[in-house]
Amino acid sequence: MRLMIRHPTPTQSRLSGFRLAWQLALVPCLLLCACSLGTNLTPVGQGPLGTVALERQTSRGTTAKYGTPQTFQASHPAHLTASLMGRLLTGLSVSGLDRPGSSMAQESYPLFSHEEVEFLSPLIVTALAQAQPDQRVRFTMQDDGLKTQGTLYVHKTTLRVTLSHYRSAAADGQARPATLLLSFTPPQALVRADVPHPWMIVEPEQPRIAVSLEALSQLPAPSPVTADHNTTAEAAPIQTSPTAEQSRLQQELQSAKDVVVKQAEELQKLKAELESARRQLAEKDTAASKAKPKAAPRKPTATP
């Protein structure tokens, strides 16, 4: 039986080569698309305290709640100063925490510590300057294995902050309960009648707050009243009441008496030791005189 081997025609060879080249050129494009679709975060900065990134938002389609597609639109890029961002982050507080022995309705705590504000301020300023209208800033802070995460973006002259996690365990994918509330100081810069972007209303609703950048920039910068007060308090003499002054004098008098009594006891002890030493010396002298032999009487010399 004779095998028949067919050699490809020149046209078939050219088609095969074209198909191979097209496939090789398509692979990198597919990989690039897959990478771009796999993540919507663009890192801006990171450190021991956490990370800051830009998060691209895609348009939401028609839902049962909204009959029209919802598109995220921010006033980016936005250029803020580091000092203004520091005032924004410092003024944020959180309340409604379920802590033993605390009143959830009254107690509030700073959202960020002083170190976290210094870490976040320049990174968020950089992120807002690089952000596009379809991006918002996402911050993630880590403290002893607990995660605090949220987002912020600028819309016209309003900065909106949303909190998704507050000191939650890394393994816990759920946000803290809806009882959490965000507040801001000074209250003059708070936008109380803010109507959030429809895109931001998601289920479950997350704690959020809106701050007027224009109002905050016009307010006077907070003066270091606490530091000046502490310095003055340290430099100024302590004012005491007459009762406290009398008590202090009595304590000093009692201390002086205790010193005198102690010195008298030590003097009496020295006198007793000196008397004992004299007595021992006298006894030694007496014993020595008794032990000394007496001289024999001399016989009278006979006269001739």
GUSEZA-396328 format. One line per 3 residues: number of its first residue (from 1); for each residue x, y, z of N, C-alpha, C. Coordinates in Angstrom, 1 decimal, padded with zeros to 4 digits. Atoms other than C-alpha are relative to their C-alpha. Layout:
% residues N
NUM) X:Y:Z:X:Y:Z:X:Y:Z  ...;
//
This chain:
% residues 304
1) 000.8:-001.2:000.0:000.0:000.0:000.0:000.9:001.2:000.0  -000.9:-001.2:000.1:001.5:003.3:-001.0:-000.7:001.2:000.6  000.5:-001.2:-000.7:001.1:006.3:001.2:000.1:001.2:-000.9;
4) 000.1:-001.2:000.8:000.0:009.5:-000.5:000.3:001.2:000.9  -000.4:-001.2:-000.8:001.7:012.7:001.0:-000.3:001.2:-000.8  000.4:-001.2:000.7:000.1:015.9:000.0:000.8:001.2:000.6;
7) -000.8:-001.2:-000.5:002.3:019.0:000.2:-001.0:001.2:-000.2  000.9:-001.1:000.0:000.4:022.3:001.0:000.4:000.9:-001.2  -000.2:-000.9:001.1:000.0:024.7:-001.8:000.5:001.3:000.5;
10) -000.5:-001.3:-000.5:001.6:028.2:-001.6:-001.1:000.8:000.6  001.0:-000.8:-000.6:-001.7:029.8:-000.9:-000.4:-000.5:001.4  000.2:000.6:-001.4:-002.4:027.4:002.0:001.1:000.4:001.0;
13) -001.1:-000.3:-000.9:001.0:028.1:003.4:-000.1:001.5:000.5  000.1:-001.4:-000.3:000.4:031.9:003.3:-001.1:000.2:001.0  001.1:-000.2:-000.9:-003.0:031.5:005.0:000.4:-000.6:001.4;
16) -000.4:000.5:-001.3:-001.5:029.3:007.8:000.9:000.9:000.7  -000.9:-001.0:-000.6:001.3:031.8:008.4:-000.8:001.2:000.5  000.8:-001.2:-000.4:-001.2:034.7:008.5:-000.8:-000.3:001.3;
19) 000.8:000.4:-001.2:-003.4:032.8:011.0:000.8:-000.1:001.2  -000.9:000.1:-001.1:-000.5:032.0:013.2:000.5:001.3:000.5  -000.4:-001.4:-000.4:000.7:035.6:013.2:-001.1:000.7:000.7;
22) 001.2:-000.6:-000.6:-002.8:036.8:014.0:-000.2:-000.5:001.4  000.2:000.6:-001.4:-003.1:034.4:017.0:001.1:000.5:000.9  -001.1:-000.5:-000.8:000.3:035.5:018.3:-000.2:001.4:000.4;
25) 000.2:-001.4:-000.3:-000.6:039.1:018.1:-001.3:000.2:000.9  001.2:-000.1:-000.8:-004.0:038.5:019.8:000.2:-000.4:001.4  -000.2:000.4:-001.4:-002.7:036.8:022.9:000.4:001.1:000.9;
28) -000.3:-001.1:-000.9:-001.0:039.9:024.4:-001.2:000.9:000.2  001.2:-000.9:-000.1:-004.2:041.9:023.7:-001.0:-000.6:001.0  000.9:000.7:-000.9:-006.3:039.3:025.5:000.5:000.0:001.4;
31) -000.5:-000.1:-001.3:-004.0:039.2:028.4:-000.1:001.4:000.6  000.1:-001.4:-000.5:-004.0:043.0:028.7:-001.4:000.3:000.4  001.4:-000.2:-000.3:-007.8:043.1:028.6:-000.4:-000.8:001.2;
34) 000.3:000.8:-001.2:-008.0:040.3:031.2:000.5:000.7:001.2  -000.5:-000.7:-001.2:-005.7:042.2:033.5:-000.7:001.3:000.3  000.7:-001.3:-000.3:-007.6:045.5:033.1:-001.4:-000.3:000.5;
37) 001.3:000.3:-000.5:-010.9:043.8:033.7:000.0:-000.7:001.3  -000.1:000.7:-001.3:-009.6:041.8:036.7:000.1:000.9:001.2  -000.1:-000.9:-001.1:-009.0:044.9:038.8:-000.4:001.4:-000.5;
40) 000.4:-001.3:000.3:-010.4:048.4:038.9:000.7:001.0:001.0  -000.8:-000.8:-001.0:-007.8:049.7:041.5:001.3:000.4:-000.6  -001.3:-000.5:000.5:-004.8:051.9:040.6:000.7:000.4:001.3;
43) -000.7:-000.4:-001.3:-002.4:052.0:043.6:000.6:001.4:-000.1  -000.6:-001.3:000.0:-001.3:055.5:044.6:001.2:000.0:001.0  -001.0:000.1:-001.0:000.7:054.8:047.8:-000.3:-001.0:001.1;
46) 000.2:000.9:-001.1:001.2:052.4:050.6:001.1:000.2:001.0  -001.0:-000.1:-001.1:003.0:052.2:053.9:-000.4:-001.0:001.1  000.3:000.9:-001.1:002.9:050.4:057.3:-001.4:000.2:000.5;
49) 001.3:-000.2:-000.5:-000.4:052.0:058.2:-001.1:-000.4:-000.9  001.0:000.4:001.0:-002.3:051.2:055.0:000.3:000.4:-001.4  -000.1:-000.2:001.5:-002.9:051.9:051.3:-001.0:001.1:-000.4;
52) 000.9:-000.9:000.7:-004.5:054.5:049.1:000.1:-000.3:-001.5  000.1:000.4:001.4:-005.7:053.7:045.6:-001.2:000.8:-000.6  001.1:-000.6:000.7:-007.9:055.1:042.9:-000.9:-001.2:-000.5;
55) 001.0:001.0:000.4:-011.1:053.0:042.2:-000.9:000.5:-001.1  000.8:-000.4:001.2:-012.7:053.2:038.8:-001.4:-000.6:000.2  001.4:000.4:-000.2:-016.5:053.0:038.9:-000.6:-000.2:-001.4;
58) 000.7:000.3:001.2:-018.5:051.4:036.1:-001.5:000.5:000.1  001.4:-000.4:-000.1:-022.0:052.6:035.2:-000.9:-001.2:000.4  001.0:001.0:-000.4:-024.8:050.7:036.8:-001.2:000.0:-000.9;
61) 001.1:000.1:001.0:-027.5:049.4:034.6:-001.4:000.3:000.7  001.4:-000.2:-000.5:-031.3:049.8:035.1:-000.3:-001.0:001.1  000.3:000.9:-001.1:-032.4:048.3:038.4:-001.5:000.2:000.4;
64) 001.3:-000.2:-000.5:-035.7:047.9:040.2:-000.3:001.3:000.7  000.1:-001.3:-000.7:-035.0:051.0:042.2:000.1:001.2:-000.9  -000.2:-001.1:000.9:-033.8:053.2:039.4:-000.3:-000.5:-001.4;
67) 000.4:000.4:001.3:-035.4:053.1:036.0:001.0:000.4:-001.1  -001.0:-000.5:001.0:-032.4:054.8:034.3:001.3:-000.5:000.5  -001.3:000.4:-000.4:-028.8:053.7:034.3:000.7:001.1:000.9;
70) -000.7:-000.9:-000.9:-026.7:055.3:037.1:001.5:000.1:-000.4  -001.3:-000.2:000.4:-023.4:056.8:036.1:000.8:000.8:001.1  -000.8:-000.7:-001.0:-020.7:057.8:038.6:000.7:001.2:-000.7;
73) -000.6:-001.2:000.6:-019.5:061.4:037.9:000.5:000.8:001.1  -000.6:-000.8:-001.0:-017.0:063.2:040.1:000.7:001.2:-000.7  -000.7:-001.2:000.5:-015.3:066.6:039.7:001.5:-000.2:000.2;
76) -001.4:000.4:-000.1:-011.9:065.1:039.2:000.6:000.3:-001.4  -000.9:-000.1:-001.2:-009.1:065.8:039.0:-000.3:001.3:000.9  000.3:-001.1:-000.9:-009.4:068.0:042.1:001.4:000.3:000.7;
79) -001.3:-000.5:-000.6:-006.5:070.0:043.6:-000.3:000.6:001.4  000.2:-000.5:-001.4:-006.6:070.4:047.4:001.4:000.1:000.6  -001.3:-000.1:-000.7:-003.8:071.4:049.8:000.0:-001.1:001.1;
82) -000.1:001.0:-001.0:-002.4:069.0:052.3:-000.5:000.5:001.4  000.5:-000.5:-001.3:-003.3:071.3:055.2:-001.6:-000.1:000.0  001.5:000.1:000.0:-007.0:071.4:054.1:-000.4:-001.5:000.1;
85) 000.3:001.4:-000.1:-007.0:067.6:053.7:000.2:-000.4:001.4  -000.2:000.4:-001.4:-005.5:067.3:057.2:-001.2:000.5:000.9  001.2:-000.4:-000.8:-008.4:069.4:058.6:-001.2:-000.8:-000.3;
88) 001.2:000.9:000.3:-010.9:067.2:056.8:000.1:-001.3:000.7  -000.1:001.3:-000.6:-009.5:064.0:058.1:000.0:000.1:001.5  000.0:-000.1:-001.4:-009.0:065.3:061.6:-001.4:000.3:000.5;
91) 001.4:-000.4:-000.5:-012.6:066.6:061.8:-001.0:-001.2:-000.1  000.9:001.1:000.1:-014.1:063.2:061.0:-000.1:-000.8:001.3  000.2:000.8:-001.2:-015.6:061.2:063.9:-001.0:-001.0:-000.3;
94) 000.9:001.1:000.1:-017.5:058.0:064.3:-000.7:-000.3:001.3  000.8:000.3:-001.2:-020.2:057.1:066.8:-000.9:-001.2:-000.3  000.8:001.2:000.2:-022.6:054.3:067.4:000.7:-001.3:000.2;
97) -000.8:001.2:-000.2:-019.9:051.8:068.5:-000.6:-000.8:001.1  000.5:000.9:-001.1:-021.0:048.8:070.5:001.1:-000.4:000.9  -001.1:000.2:-000.9:-018.6:049.0:073.3:-000.5:-000.2:001.4;
100) 000.5:000.3:-001.3:-019.1:047.5:076.8:000.2:001.3:000.9  000.0:-001.1:-001.0:-020.0:050.2:079.4:000.0:001.4:-000.7  000.0:-001.3:000.7:-020.4:053.0:076.8:-001.4:000.2:-000.5;
103) 001.2:-000.4:000.5:-023.4:054.9:075.6:000.1:000.2:-001.5  -000.2:-000.1:001.5:-023.7:054.3:071.8:-000.5:001.2:-000.6  000.6:-001.1:000.7:-025.8:057.3:071.2:000.8:001.3:000.3;
106) -000.6:-001.2:-000.4:-023.5:059.8:072.9:001.5:000.0:-000.3  -001.5:000.0:000.2:-019.8:058.8:072.6:000.4:-000.1:-001.4  -000.6:000.0:001.4:-017.9:059.6:069.4:001.5:-000.1:000.2;
109) -001.5:000.2:000.0:-014.3:058.8:068.5:000.5:000.5:-001.3  -000.6:-000.5:001.3:-011.9:060.3:065.9:000.1:-001.2:-000.9  -000.1:001.0:000.9:-012.0:058.3:062.8:001.4:-000.4:-000.3;
112) -001.5:000.3:000.2:-008.2:058.6:062.3:000.8:000.6:001.1  -000.9:-000.5:-001.0:-005.4:059.0:064.7:000.9:001.1:-000.6  -000.9:-001.0:000.5:-002.8:061.8:064.4:001.0:-000.5:-001.0;
115) -001.0:000.7:001.0:-000.3:059.4:062.7:-000.7:-000.3:-001.3  000.8:000.4:001.2:-003.0:058.2:060.3:-000.3:001.2:-000.9  000.3:-001.2:000.8:-003.9:061.7:059.3:001.3:000.5:-000.7;
118) -001.3:-000.4:000.6:-000.2:062.6:058.6:000.3:-001.0:-001.2  -000.3:000.9:001.1:000.0:059.4:056.5:-000.9:000.1:-001.2  001.0:-000.1:001.0:-003.2:059.8:054.6:000.0:001.3:-000.8;
121) 000.2:-001.3:000.6:-003.2:063.5:053.8:000.7:000.2:-001.3  -000.6:-000.2:001.3:-000.5:063.7:051.2:-000.3:-001.0:-001.1  000.4:001.0:001.0:-001.5:060.4:049.5:-001.4:000.3:-000.6;
124) 001.4:-000.4:000.5:-005.2:061.5:049.2:000.1:001.2:-000.9  -000.2:-001.2:000.9:-004.1:064.9:047.8:000.5:-000.4:-001.3  -000.6:000.5:001.3:-002.0:063.1:045.2:-001.0:-000.8:-000.8;
127) 001.0:000.9:000.7:-004.8:060.6:044.4:-001.1:000.9:-000.6  001.0:-000.9:000.6:-007.4:063.4:043.9:000.5:000.8:-001.2  -000.6:-000.7:001.1:-005.0:065.3:041.6:000.1:-000.9:-001.2;
130) -000.2:001.0:001.1:-004.6:062.1:039.5:-001.3:-000.6:-000.5  001.2:000.7:000.2:-008.2:060.9:039.6:-000.7:000.6:-001.3  000.8:-000.3:001.1:-010.5:060.9:036.6:-001.5:000.1:000.4;
133) 001.4:-000.2:-000.5:-014.3:061.8:036.7:-000.6:-001.3:000.3  000.6:001.3:-000.4:-015.1:058.0:036.9:000.8:-000.7:001.0  -000.8:000.7:-001.0:-012.7:057.3:039.7:-000.2:000.7:001.4;
136) 000.1:-000.5:-001.4:-012.9:057.8:043.5:001.2:-000.5:000.8  -001.2:000.3:-000.8:-010.2:057.5:046.2:-000.5:-001.1:001.1  000.2:001.0:-001.0:-010.2:054.3:048.3:001.2:-000.1:001.0;
139) -001.0:000.1:-001.0:-008.3:054.2:051.6:-000.3:-001.2:000.9  000.1:001.2:-000.9:-007.6:051.1:053.7:001.1:000.1:001.1  -000.9:-000.1:-001.1:-006.0:051.3:057.1:000.0:-001.3:000.8;
142) -000.1:001.2:-000.8:-004.7:048.4:059.2:000.6:000.3:001.4  -000.5:-000.2:-001.4:-004.3:048.5:063.0:-000.3:-001.2:000.8  000.0:001.2:-000.8:-003.5:045.4:064.9:-001.0:-001.1:-000.6;
145) 000.8:001.0:000.7:-005.2:043.2:062.3:-001.4:000.4:-000.3  001.3:-000.6:000.2:-008.3:045.4:062.2:000.0:000.9:-001.2  000.1:-000.8:001.3:-009.4:047.1:058.9:-001.0:001.1:000.1;
148) 000.9:-001.1:000.2:-010.8:050.5:058.4:000.1:000.4:-001.4  -000.1:-000.3:001.4:-011.8:051.2:054.9:-001.2:000.9:-000.4  001.0:-000.9:000.5:-013.8:053.8:053.0:000.4:000.7:-001.3;
151) -000.3:-000.7:001.3:-013.9:056.0:049.9:-000.4:001.5:000.2  000.4:-001.4:000.1:-014.1:059.7:049.1:000.2:000.5:-001.4  -000.2:-000.7:001.3:-014.5:061.9:046.1:-000.6:001.4:000.1;
154) 000.4:-001.4:000.0:-015.1:065.5:045.2:-001.1:000.2:-001.1  001.1:-000.3:000.9:-018.4:066.6:043.6:-000.3:001.5:000.1  000.1:-001.5:000.0:-018.3:070.3:042.7:000.8:000.5:001.2;
157) -000.7:-000.6:-001.1:-017.4:072.0:046.0:-000.3:-000.9:001.3  000.4:000.8:-001.1:-018.5:069.1:048.2:000.9:-001.3:000.0  -000.8:001.3:-000.1:-016.3:066.2:049.5:-000.8:-001.0:000.7;
160) 000.8:001.0:-000.6:-018.2:063.1:050.2:000.8:-001.2:000.5  -000.8:001.1:-000.6:-016.8:060.4:052.5:-001.0:-001.2:000.3  000.8:001.2:-000.3:-018.2:056.8:052.8:000.8:-001.0:000.7;
163) -000.7:000.9:-000.8:-017.2:054.3:055.4:-000.6:-001.4:-000.2  000.5:001.4:000.2:-017.5:050.6:054.5:000.4:-001.0:001.1  -000.4:000.9:-001.1:-015.5:049.0:057.3:000.7:000.9:001.1;
166) -000.7:-000.7:-001.1:-014.4:050.3:060.7:000.5:-001.0:001.1  -000.7:000.9:-001.0:-011.9:048.3:062.8:-000.7:-001.4:000.0  000.5:001.3:000.1:-013.3:045.0:061.5:001.1:-001.0:-000.3;
169) -001.0:001.1:000.2:-011.4:041.7:061.4:000.2:-000.2:-001.5  -000.4:000.2:001.4:-009.6:041.0:058.1:-000.8:-001.1:-000.6  000.7:001.1:000.6:-011.5:037.7:057.7:-001.5:000.3:-000.1;
172) 001.4:-000.4:000.0:-014.8:039.5:058.2:-000.3:000.8:-001.3  000.2:-000.8:001.2:-016.1:040.6:054.8:-001.2:001.0:000.1  001.1:-000.9:-000.2:-019.1:042.4:056.3:000.4:001.3:000.6;
175) -000.3:-001.3:-000.6:-019.1:046.1:057.2:-000.6:000.0:001.4  000.6:-000.1:-001.3:-019.9:047.2:060.7:-001.4:000.4:000.0  001.5:-000.2:000.0:-023.6:047.6:061.7:-000.3:001.4:-000.5;
178) 000.5:-001.2:000.6:-025.7:050.3:060.2:-000.2:001.1:001.1  000.2:-001.0:-001.0:-025.8:052.0:063.6:001.2:001.0:000.0  -001.2:-000.9:000.1:-022.4:053.6:062.8:-000.4:001.3:-000.7;
181) 000.2:-001.3:000.5:-022.6:057.4:062.2:001.2:000.7:-000.2  -001.2:-000.9:000.2:-020.1:059.8:060.7:-000.4:001.4:000.4  000.3:-001.4:-000.3:-019.9:063.3:062.0:001.3:000.8:-000.3;
184) -001.2:-000.8:000.4:-017.6:066.3:061.3:000.0:001.3:000.9  -000.3:-001.2:-000.8:-016.1:069.2:063.3:001.0:000.8:-000.8  001.1:-000.8:-000.6:-016.4:072.1:062.9:-001.3:-000.2:-000.8;
187) 001.3:000.3:000.7:-020.2:071.7:062.1:-000.3:001.1:-001.0  000.3:-001.0:001.0:-020.2:075.0:060.1:000.3:-000.5:-001.4  -000.4:000.5:001.3:-018.6:073.1:057.2:-000.8:-001.2:-000.4;
190) 000.8:001.2:000.3:-021.0:070.2:057.3:-001.2:000.3:-000.9  001.2:-000.2:000.9:-023.5:069.9:054.5:-001.1:-000.9:000.5  001.1:000.8:-000.6:-026.6:068.8:056.3:-001.1:-000.4:-000.9;
193) 001.0:000.3:001.0:-029.0:068.9:053.4:000.5:-000.6:-001.2  -000.6:000.6:001.2:-026.8:067.0:051.1:-000.9:-001.1:-000.6  000.7:001.1:000.7:-028.6:064.9:048.5:001.1:-000.8:-000.8;
196) -001.1:000.7:000.6:-026.1:062.2:047.6:-000.3:-000.5:-001.4  000.1:000.5:001.4:-025.5:061.0:044.1:-000.8:-001.3:000.0  000.8:001.2:-000.1:-028.1:058.3:043.3:000.9:-001.3:-000.1;
199) -000.8:001.2:000.1:-025.2:056.0:042.4:000.5:-000.4:001.3  -000.5:000.3:-001.3:-024.0:056.2:046.0:-000.9:-000.8:000.9  001.0:000.7:-000.9:-027.2:054.8:047.5:000.0:-001.5:-000.4;
202) -000.1:001.5:000.2:-026.4:051.1:047.7:-000.6:-000.7:001.2  000.5:000.7:-001.1:-027.8:048.4:049.8:001.0:-001.0:000.5  000.5:-000.9:-001.0:-027.0:048.2:052.6:000.7:001.4:000.0;
205) -000.5:-001.3:000.1:-026.5:051.9:052.9:001.2:000.1:001.0  -001.1:-000.1:-000.8:-023.1:052.8:054.3:000.1:001.4:000.7  -000.1:-001.3:-000.6:-022.3:055.6:056.8:000.8:001.0:-000.9;
208) -000.6:-001.0:000.9:-021.5:058.7:054.8:-000.2:001.4:000.5  000.1:-001.4:-000.4:-021.0:062.4:055.2:000.5:000.9:-001.1  -000.4:-000.9:001.0:-020.6:065.5:053.1:000.5:001.3:000.6;
211) -000.7:-001.2:-000.5:-018.3:068.5:053.8:000.2:001.0:-001.1  -000.1:-001.1:001.0:-018.3:071.8:052.0:001.5:000.5:000.1  -001.4:-000.4:000.1:-014.7:072.5:050.9:000.1:001.6:000.0;
214) -000.1:-001.5:000.0:-015.5:076.2:050.3:-000.3:000.5:001.4  000.3:-000.5:-001.4:-017.0:076.7:053.8:001.2:-000.3:000.9  -001.1:000.4:-000.9:-014.1:074.8:055.5:001.2:000.9:-000.3;
217) -001.2:-000.8:000.3:-011.4:076.8:053.6:-000.2:001.5:000.5  000.3:-001.3:-000.5:-013.1:080.1:054.8:000.1:000.1:001.5  -000.1:000.0:-001.4:-013.1:079.1:058.4:001.4:000.2:000.5;
220) -001.4:-000.2:-000.5:-010.1:080.2:060.5:000.6:-001.3:000.5  -000.7:001.3:-000.4:-007.5:077.5:061.1:-000.1:-000.1:001.5  000.0:000.2:-001.4:-007.8:076.0:064.6:001.3:000.4:000.6;
223) -001.2:-000.3:-000.7:-005.3:077.5:067.0:000.3:-001.0:001.0  -000.4:001.0:-001.0:-003.3:075.3:069.3:-000.3:000.4:001.4  000.4:-000.5:-001.3:-005.3:076.3:072.3:000.4:-001.0:001.1;
226) -000.3:000.9:-001.0:-004.7:073.1:074.1:001.5:000.1:000.4  -001.4:-000.1:-000.3:-000.9:073.4:073.8:000.3:001.2:000.8  -000.3:-001.2:-000.8:-000.9:077.0:074.9:-000.5:000.0:001.4;
229) 000.6:000.1:-001.4:-003.2:076.2:077.8:000.9:-000.8:000.9  -000.9:000.9:-000.8:-000.9:073.4:078.9:001.3:000.8:000.4  -001.3:-000.7:-000.3:002.2:075.6:078.7:-000.3:001.1:001.0;
232) 000.3:-001.0:-001.0:000.5:078.4:080.6:-000.2:-000.6:001.4  000.3:000.7:-001.2:-000.7:076.0:083.2:001.3:-000.5:000.7  -001.3:000.4:-000.6:002.9:074.7:083.7:000.8:001.2:000.5;
235) -000.8:-001.1:-000.4:004.4:078.1:083.9:-000.6:000.8:001.2  000.7:-000.7:-001.0:001.8:079.7:086.2:000.1:-000.8:001.3  000.0:000.7:-001.3:001.9:079.0:089.9:-001.3:-000.6:000.3;
238) 001.2:000.7:-000.3:-000.6:076.6:091.2:-000.8:000.7:001.1  000.8:-000.7:-001.0:-003.5:078.3:093.0:-000.7:-001.1:000.9  000.6:001.0:-000.9:-004.6:076.4:096.1:-000.9:000.8:001.0;
241) 001.0:-000.6:-001.0:-007.4:077.0:098.6:000.6:000.1:001.4  -000.5:-000.1:-001.4:-006.8:078.0:102.3:000.1:-001.4:000.7  000.0:001.3:-000.6:-007.8:074.5:103.4:001.2:-000.9:-000.5;
244) -001.1:000.8:000.5:-005.3:072.9:101.1:001.4:000.5:000.4  -001.2:-000.6:-000.5:-002.6:075.4:102.2:000.3:-000.4:001.4  -000.2:000.4:-001.4:-003.2:074.6:105.8:000.4:-001.4:000.2;
247) -000.4:001.4:000.0:-003.0:070.9:105.1:001.4:-000.2:-000.4  -001.4:000.1:000.4:000.3:071.4:103.3:000.9:000.4:001.1  -000.8:-000.5:-001.1:001.7:073.4:106.3:000.1:-001.1:001.1;
250) 000.0:001.0:-001.0:000.6:070.7:108.7:000.9:-001.2:-000.4  -000.9:001.1:000.5:002.3:068.0:106.6:001.5:000.4:000.2  -001.4:-000.4:-000.1:005.5:070.0:106.5:000.5:000.1:001.4;
253) -000.3:000.0:-001.5:005.4:070.6:110.3:000.2:-001.4:000.5  -000.1:001.4:-000.5:004.8:066.9:110.9:001.3:-000.6:-000.5  -001.2:000.5:000.6:007.7:066.1:108.6:001.2:000.5:000.8;
256) -001.1:-000.6:-000.8:010.0:068.5:110.6:000.0:-000.7:001.3  000.0:000.7:-001.3:008.9:066.9:113.9:000.6:-001.4:-000.1  -000.5:001.3:000.1:009.6:063.5:112.6:001.6:000.0:-000.2;
259) -001.4:-000.1:000.1:013.1:064.6:111.6:000.7:000.3:001.3  -000.5:-000.3:-001.4:013.7:066.1:115.1:000.0:-001.2:000.9  000.1:001.2:-000.8:012.5:063.0:116.8:001.1:-001.0:-000.4;
262) -001.0:000.9:000.5:014.7:060.9:114.6:001.4:000.4:000.4  -001.4:-000.5:-000.4:017.8:063.0:115.3:000.2:-000.1:001.5  -000.1:000.2:-001.5:017.0:062.9:119.1:000.3:-001.4:000.3;
265) -000.2:001.4:-000.3:016.8:059.2:119.0:001.4:-000.4:-000.4  -001.4:000.3:000.4:020.1:059.0:117.1:001.0:000.5:001.0  -000.9:-000.6:-001.0:021.7:061.4:119.7:000.0:-000.8:001.3;
268) 000.1:000.8:-001.2:020.4:059.3:122.6:000.8:-001.3:-000.2  -000.7:001.3:000.2:021.8:056.2:121.0:001.5:000.2:000.0  -001.4:-000.3:-000.1:025.2:057.8:120.6:000.5:000.2:001.4;
271) -000.3:-000.2:-001.4:025.2:058.9:124.2:000.1:-001.3:000.8  000.0:001.3:-000.7:024.4:055.4:125.4:001.2:-000.8:-000.5  -001.2:000.7:000.4:027.2:054.0:123.2:001.3:000.6:000.6;
274) -001.1:-000.7:-000.6:029.6:056.6:124.6:000.2:-000.4:001.5  000.0:000.4:-001.4:028.6:055.8:128.2:000.5:-001.4:000.2  -000.5:001.4:-000.1:029.1:052.1:127.5:001.5:-000.1:-000.2;
277) -001.4:000.1:000.2:032.5:052.7:126.1:000.8:000.5:001.2  -000.7:-000.5:-001.3:033.5:054.8:129.2:000.0:-001.1:001.1  000.1:001.0:-001.1:032.3:052.1:131.5:000.9:-001.2:-000.3;
280) -000.9:001.1:000.4:034.2:049.4:129.6:001.4:000.4:000.3  -001.3:-000.5:-000.2:037.3:051.5:129.8:000.4:000.0:001.5  -000.3:-000.1:-001.4:037.0:052.1:133.5:000.1:-001.4:000.6;
283) -000.2:001.3:-000.5:036.5:048.4:134.1:001.3:-000.6:-000.4  -001.3:000.5:000.4:039.6:047.6:132.1:001.1:000.6:000.9  -001.0:-000.6:-000.9:041.6:050.1:134.2:000.0:-000.6:001.4;
286) 000.1:000.6:-001.4:040.3:048.6:137.5:000.6:-001.4:000.0  -000.5:001.3:000.0:041.1:045.1:136.4:001.5:000.0:-000.2  -001.4:-000.1:000.2:044.6:046.1:135.3:000.7:000.4:001.3;
289) -000.6:-000.4:-001.3:045.3:047.8:138.7:000.0:-001.1:001.0  000.1:001.2:-000.9:044.2:044.7:140.6:001.0:-001.0:-000.4  -000.9:001.1:000.4:046.4:042.4:138.6:001.5:000.5:000.2;
292) -001.4:-000.5:-000.2:049.6:044.6:139.2:000.5:-000.4:001.4  -000.5:000.4:-001.3:051.8:043.0:142.1:000.4:001.2:000.8  -000.4:-001.0:-001.0:052.4:045.1:145.2:001.5:-000.1:000.3;
295) -001.4:000.0:-000.4:056.0:046.0:146.1:000.2:-000.4:001.4  -000.2:000.5:-001.3:057.5:044.2:149.1:000.5:001.1:000.9  -000.5:-001.1:-000.9:058.2:046.4:152.2:001.5:-000.2:000.3;
298) -001.5:000.0:-000.2:061.8:047.3:152.7:000.3:-000.1:001.5  -000.4:000.2:-001.4:063.5:046.1:155.9:000.8:001.1:000.5  -000.7:-001.2:-000.5:064.9:048.7:158.2:001.5:-000.4:000.1;
301) -001.4:000.2:-000.1:068.7:049.0:158.1:000.5:000.2:001.4  -000.5:-000.1:-001.5:070.5:048.2:161.5:001.1:001.1:000.1  -001.0:-001.0:-000.2:072.5:050.9:162.9:001.1:-000.6:000.8;
304) -001.1:000.6:-000.8:075.9:050.1:164.4:000.0:000.6:001.4;
//
